[in-house]
């Protein structure tokens, strides 16, 4: 490497992953670049995680284990922020407790950084897998040509993730300027961080045609793991920051979540909050607000089950105005 070897902080939040985190930490131990610290924050596990993490920390002082303080909100975002407070590295990489690093990950990333130093962060490819690395799936963060800031903003606003959490190699100072993760979120934490980075104009560099150097494990189906109320609650926090009436993809994603979960899943308790947010962000007007309330009343009164009650007409009017 052409400059003094910097310390890299690898931040790992975990919760009840004792059956998987050992493989994750072993991939850290296998790094060909050795000047790293790995900070693991446990979010209140009850499966023996603490004993395993204490074993790693005892055998190699580069591992540091902390339980999440009770004063901090529960969730991976809060755990990452707490670890960031403890981090001593010049650079930071976030690694989930069921994911893996290729042995050359840190060495090759730092070599790339040394040749492209005038940036706030760098984006590398990550591949998803199921079970073992032989069963590889989608690749995130791999681009054959340069993509614009606007391209990435549109993708994230549309609910798509062109790059994910371990794809990004951060300057620690950049993360501090962004105030880390939004700890009110328990999902969508990295899309929120990446969108704020893009919107605030931080300078990123894509590692074009770079080999995959980290692996994202696909486990449970997202919609089986998280119920509709949980998804709506977190999306509401996300939309409070990122719903933008001037970006079509943002409005389309808001409408998709609204229709799929509030009406199709009948989670009507969220209708007033989403309606108020939609009006405040100028996504729709009072006409849609009142038509949505009418549809809600039909459900509350049970009239949506009555033939020729006018329910389907109102639903068509609502959908027409909302699309």
Number of C-alpha atoms within 10 A of each C-alpha: 11 8 8 7 13 12 17 25 25 24 26 25 26 25 17 17 16 20 12 13 22 17 16 18 22 14 17 24 19 14 17 14 19 15 15 22 21 27 25 27 27 25 22 17 14 12 13 12 21 18 10 15 22 15 13 18 16 13 10 13 10 17 21 20 20 18 16 23 15 9 6 13 16 17 21 24 23 25 26 25 22 22 24 22 10 14 21 16 19 13 21 27 20 21 26 21 25 22 21 25 24 16 18 14 21 23 17 17 19 22 13 17 17 14 10 13 12 11 14 18 23 21 24 27 25 26 22 17 19 14 10 8 14 8 9 16 15 9 18 22 23 21 18 10 10 10 11 8 15 10 10 18 23 16 17 21 24 18 17 14 18 18 23 19 21 27 27 23 23 22 18 21 13 18 19 13 10 15 11 20 23 18 18 16 22 19 19 17 21 20 23 21 19 21 20 17 20 17 13 10 11 15 14 18 20 20 22 15 13 17 14 18 20 22 27 27 20 15 11 9 8 10 9 8 10 13 11 17 16 13 17 19 16 17 20 20 17 19 20 15 11 20 23 18 15 11 13 14 20 23 23 19 18 23 18 15 19 21 15 13 19 20 17 11 12 15 15 18 11 16 19 13 12 23 21 15 17 24 14 12 18 14 21 19 16 12 11 20 19 13 19 21 16 16 21 21 14 17 16 11 9 10 15 18 12 10 9 10 12 13 20 14 12 16 18 12 15 20 15 10 13 19 9
